[in-house]
Structure formats: structure tokens, C-alpha cells
């Protein structure tokens, strides 16, 4: 069976792109038995395809139960596909650029008769040895993509809607993106606006790089044109001089991946080298391998940042001269903060990895031997398969942290830190002591542990409370308040002068040798307010705009209390219905931040849309809007 060609189709060429009107009989046809129907078959053809611009009408004869099908040039697996139609397509209008060196481009697929957008049309892009991607149009018939060609050449384009529309095939010329940055900075340099990175950037000794408020720095995934650094396949910002990330409360700096579907590990991270200096404030750092690496000898301040969704480390700290303060560090896949053989100050951060499978650590300290180091006023939570704080031969001063909803709240291994004034709540194990660990846990609370409040093994003998003035409240343990698993000849674990959740302790809640002869019949007194930073307490009530906004999957809400108050903070939908309650408790004066993970009070994901969060505390009532985009 053959076909004949007659007539010409209109192909208007536009300055800003190419528009092709696709008429209903504008396609090559190949005979095939009707048993294929609407199936999708495979075929093998050689790349690169020459561009096929429809420029003639095909007269199609379809007798004998034959169907029509067309070779589609691309799919995600790298094989061409035979796509079979039962009905001829509507007339379509496809527009796209014919050339361009930049990374971003838009497509439009519309029905010619009425200009309506074609939903869920596939736009496939291919360049020999370089680019291979596929997008899906939205309800307006539009699709935006990001590509990073390594060399000049032809980009082949296919638009198809399976079972409805025949493909359009076109070709656009592309060349390397000249706006990509990969360089050495030897003097003073400012980054502002949109910055695209395709290779390592090194700030030389004595040089200064300042990233201005509102700047967005995007790195090409898995690309390092410089072939330098610790990873020659990923971008690194390497600082021997000075880095100032000068974000603001309402204009944070964002450092992220430029991928169309960004993921953890798309770029390496920011490295502050020996003798380098960094002042990093109000930055959103995500999708790296290690968001921040602070090398030995560097001097660093990291404050009011959001460090999230990095492949291994949120922050890796190898310097004593680091001050990590008031940050939100969440959804990093292994470590929120990893401290290696040094003693930084880690104060007033919210760290939550929310690990569901891989063991992870909110804070991991390895050979942190200086007791002058402070880990204070942090909130660590949500590692159902991980640890809030792991101290491996480390002795920091650990004070007034809240550690909750982890597999293990604190693990102490072969060290004897002082752990004072901390609250361990709703963990599987509150405090685990292993291999000659002899910590002192005092003036703290261990509550609602699902298995053990304190677990001791490997020759570990902590002191829990131990005196009237150092008493602890330990209650609600699922199996044991204290379990001494040391053997073969264990000593007693000292756990005296504590309150065990009742007027007298229940002996069944203690396993092995535990000395709790002296106890309190009522709970230990705790001060109502933490005044560690009294000189910096807020002067008035406030509720800040959530950050980031719009967000997915999490956002942080900050508020400030100048005095002790009962706080209610809730999220509402547009109908005024309560979605979830974030805070409903008494709070001391200070600055607070709370994370919302886009779930309702039943733990279910809520839909994309506009929501409101509202705080009520005494006479202060305020509401703000937030936007969730999934």
C-alpha cells in the first residue's frame, strides 16, 4: 500500500522561535495490521535523526482494517517507540526556540482551532552524547526545561500525545552556556541576582566573595568544568579567602541545584579551607553532598540558615572557631551536624533529619575532647531510625537541649561528658551508654521512652542525678527506667535522689544492679524560664513570615516572646478549619522556631495550596499566610 503527496502546509518562521501548524493529514504513514490497535511497540533506528519538518500533506488510504502509526524519536529508555493511533490527530501548534546558549527554555503545545493548551503532551529532547530528557506539559500546554549543553550541535525535539496526537519533530541549535561561572576569584567580587555555576569556584587567599541578599546560585548537576577539588564531577565553592553570604530575613540567599528535578548530591558543597573565613547568614543551602564543610583552621559563623536535603552532611565541622547558631538543619540524609576532632559552639538550632530507614544523626561528635565546647539550647528530633546526639569519645558541655522522637535520644560511647538540664522525650531509648561511658546526667528529664529511659552496657556506669540538687525526673518508660546490662560482674549504676513518676519507684522498672534507694516522692523543681541569653531576649511579641515560602516539603515558623506565656500556634486552611496544632504549651521568654512538614494532625500530607498560621498568646494574636507547592 502506498501514499501520495499533494499540496503544501504553512510553516511560518518566527524571530523568537519556530511555529509549525500541524494539519490532520500531515504525517507519513506506514501500513500495519489492525491487531496492534493502540499498542506501543518498539523499533530501533540510528541516531541522530535528521530533522523532520512537515511540509507536505499526505493523502492516506486506510482500507482493510489498517491503522496509522509514526516513529517517535525519543523515550526515556533511549529506544525509539512505535506509537499507534486509532483516530487522526487534531491540528496542533507547537512553538519552541530554534537556538540558544542558555539553560532555560519554554515550550507551548496548543490546539490550533481554539488556542487551548494540550495537557500532558510529552516534550522530548535529545542531543547526541549530552542531553536526554522528557517533560510533560501543564494545563496551559506549557513545559519549561533546563539543559546544559557541553558543546554546540543539534537538539532534536519531539512532541507527542500518546493515543491522540502524532509527534511533531523539530531541531534547535544549542551551544555551551556562556553565562555559566567556573573561575578563580582573586580580588573583591559580588554576586547578585541569578548565578549559574558549571564548575568549581575558588576564592583565593586574600580575596573576598560577597553574595548579596536575594541572590540565587544554581549549580549544574554533576558538572565540574574545572575538574578540580575533592570531587572532579561536581561543583564546589572553595574558600581560602573570605566568604560573606549576606542574606536577610525577607531576602535569603539560595544555593541549590539547577536540575529540572533536583536531588541530594547534585553538587558537592561549600568548603571553607584552612585560614579561610566565612560569615554565612540567612542562606538556604540544599541538594549538595555536604552543604557546608568547615575545615581545620577556618573561622566561621553560620546563623539563621536553612540547610536541607544534602546527601550526607548538612554541616561537617573540623574547626574550633565555628559558631553555629539559630539554624534549621533538616532532611539531610546522614548527618545534620558532624563534628570531627574539634570543639565548635552549637547553640539554639533546630535539627531534624526525619530518617525513616537509613541510620542518621542530628549531631555526631567524634573525638570532641574540649569541655569548653557548648552544645546548648538545641532542639533535636524526628529520627525514628537514628540518634539525636552521638558522643564518640567526646566531652562537650551539653545543656538545656530538647531531644525527642528519635530512636535513641543520646548515645555516649567511651566518654564522660556532663549532660545538664536536658529533656529527652518520647524516644525509644532516652540515654544509651556503651563501652566505658561514664557520663553525668543531672537536672534533666527523661520521659515517655518507649523501651528504656537509660540503658547501660559495655562497662558503662553513668551517674543519674546522684544528689538532691542534681535530681532528675524519669517517668513513663515503656520497659525499664534504668537497665544495667553490664556483665559478667557488674557494679551498680548510681541513680539516686530522682523522681520516678510516683511517690515511690516501681521495682519492676529497674533491670540489673541499679542503686535508687534514695528517691524523691515529688517531681524535681525546674525554673520556668531559660534565661541563658537574657540580655538578648525579645522586647515584644512577634510572628515572622515562614521560611521558605512557598515551600516543599517543610517550612520553619519563628516567633518571639518577651515574657512567659501560654502559646497556641495552629495552621488553618482557607475554610478556617484547623489543619494541625504546632504549639500548645507554656513557653519561657525567648526566640522560638517550629517546623511544619505539610501534614495534618493525623499525619497525612495535605494538598498544595494556601494556608494560614495563627499565634495566640495572652493578648497577642497574629496570623500570616503560607503556600505549599508539592
C-alpha positions, 0 to 999 in steps of 0.5 A: 500500500502506498501514499501520495503527496499533494499540496503544501502546509504553512510553516511560518518562521518566527524571530523568537522561535519556530511555529509549525501548524500541524494539519490532520493529514500531515504525517507519513504513514506506514501500513500495519495490521489492525491487531496492534490497535493502540499498542506501543511497540518498539523499533530501533533506528540510528541516531541522530535523526535528521530533522523532520519538518512537515511540509507536505500533506499526505493523502492516506488510504486506510482500507482493510482494517489498517491503522496509522502509526509514526516513529517517535524519536525519543523515550526515556529508555533511549529506544525509539517507540512505535506509537499507534493511533486509532483516530487522526490527530487534531491540528496542533501548534507547537512553538519552541526556540530554534537556538540558544546558549542558555539553560532555560527554555519554554515550550507551548503545545496548543490546539490550533482551532481554539488556542487551548493548551494540550495537557500532558503532551510529552516534550522530548529532547535529545542531543547526541552524547549530552542531553536526554530528557522528557517533560510533560506539559501543564494545563496551559500546554506549557513545559519549561526545561533546563539543559546544559549543553557541553558543546554546540550541535543539534537538539532534536525535539519531539512532541507527542500525545500518546493515543491522540496526537502524532509527534511533531519533530523539530531541531534547535541549535544549542551551544555551551552556556556562556553565562555559566561561572567556573573561575578563580576569584582573586580580588573583591567580587559580588554576586547578585541576582541569578548565578549559574555555576558549571564548575568549581569556584575558588576564592583565593587567599586574600580575596573576598566573595560577597553574595548579596541578599536575594541572590540565587546560585544554581549549580549544574548537576554533576558538572565540574568544568574545572575538574578540580577539588575533592570531587572532579564531577561536581561543583564546589565553592572553595574558600581560602579567602573570605566568604560573606553570604549576606542574606536577610530575613525577607531576602535569603540567599539560595544555593541549590541545584539547577536540575529540572528535578533536583536531588541530594548530591547534585553538587558537592558543597561549600568548603571553607579551607584552612585560614579561610573565613566565612560569615554565612547568614540567612542562606538556604543551602540544599541538594549538595553532598555536604552543604557546608564543610568547615575545615581545620583552621577556618573561622566561621559563623553560620546563623539563621540558615536553612540547610536541607536535603544534602546527601550526607552532611548538612554541616561537617565541622573540623574547626574550633572557631565555628559558631553555629547558631539559630539554624534549621538543619533538616532532611539531610540524609546522614548527618545534620551536624558532624563534628570531627576532632574539634570543639565548635559552639552549637547553640539554639538550632533546630535539627531534624533529619526525619530518617525513616530507614537509613541510620542518621544523626542530628549531631555526631561528635567524634573525638570532641575532647574540649569541655569548653565546647557548648552544645546548648539550647538545641532542639533535636528530633524526628529520627525514628531510625537514628540518634539525636546526639552521638558522643564518640569519645567526646566531652562537650558541655551539653545543656538545656537541649530538647531531644525527642522522637528519635530512636535513641535520644543520646548515645555516649560511647567511651566518654564522660561528658556532663549532660545538664538540664536536658529533656529527652522525650518520647524516644525509644531509648532516652540515654544509651551508654556503651563501652566505658561511658561514664557520663553525668546526667543531672537536672534533666528529664527523661520521659515517655521512652518507649523501651528504656529511659537509660540503658547501660552496657559495655562497662558503662556506669553513668551517674543519674542525678546522684544528689538532691540538687542534681535530681532528675525526673524519669517517668513513663518508660515503656520497659525499664527506667534504668537497665544495667546490662553490664556483665559478667560482674557488674557494679551498680549504676548510681541513680539516686535522689530522682523522681520516678513518676510516683511517690515511690519507684516501681521495682519492676522498672529497674533491670540489673544492679541499679542503686535508687534507694534514695528517691524523691516522692515529688517531681524535681523543681525546674525554673520556668524560664531559660534565661541563658541569653537574657540580655538578648531576649525579645522586647515584644511579641512577634510572628515572622513570615515562614521560611521558605515560602512557598515551600516543599516539603517543610517550612520553619515558623519563628516567633518571639516572646518577651515574657512567659506565656501560654502559646497556641500556634495552629495552621488553618486552611482557607475554610478556617478549619484547623489543619494541625496544632504546632504549639500548645504549651507554656513557653519561657521568654525567648526566640522560638522556631517550629517546623511544619512538614505539610501534614495534618494532625493525623499525619497525612500530607495535605494538598498544595495550596494556601494556608494560614498560621495563627499565634495566640498568646495572652493578648497577642494574636497574629496570623500570616499566610503560607503556600505549599507547592508539592 
